[in-house]
Amino acid sequence: MARTQHIDPDTTAGVWTVVTRTSTYLLDFDEMTLLRAPGVGGTESEEWAVSRLRRDSEDIPLLGVKSCRVGESAQFWVRAADDPDVRTWRITTPVVSIERIG
């Protein structure tokens, strides 16, 4: 589909892949979910270690995108899947590519 340099914070539709230095994220704005696949995509540089996060490889509720731009760390606002009262930021390693896939 279409590669881009950023995802606008006002985005409300579509499915996107965001590849960072250490992981690939799948953002589904139609379902408002975020999935992180650690170690998928990114670079082979030893400068960046892959960390494990709670709910890796699971859909978690996506509340919004503060920033997501190639060359910078993305910031995703999410809700804990197991506790609707808990909200937190997912801040990534630098973004390598962004593509709308649906």
Rosetta blueprint (number, residue, H / E / L):
1 M L
2 A E
3 R E
4 T E
5 Q L
6 H E
7 I L
8 D L
9 P L
10 D L
11 T L
12 T L
13 A L
14 G L
15 V E
16 W E
17 T E
18 V E
19 V E
20 T E
21 R L
22 T L
23 S E
24 T E
25 Y E
26 L E
27 L E
28 D E
29 F L
30 D L
31 E L
32 M L
33 T E
34 L E
35 L E
36 R E
37 A E
38 P E
39 G L
40 V L
41 G L
42 G L
43 T L
44 E L
45 S L
46 E L
47 E L
48 W L
49 A L
50 V L
51 S L
52 R L
53 L L
54 R L
55 R L
56 D L
57 S L
58 E L
59 D L
60 I E
61 P E
62 L E
63 L E
64 G E
65 V E
66 K E
67 S E
68 C L
69 R E
70 V E
71 G L
72 E L
73 S E
74 A E
75 Q E
76 F E
77 W E
78 V E
79 R E
80 A L
81 A L
82 D L
83 D L
84 P L
85 D L
86 V L
87 R E
88 T E
89 W E
90 R E
91 I E
92 T E
93 T E
94 P E
95 V E
96 V E
97 S E
98 I E
99 E E
100 R E
101 I L
102 G L
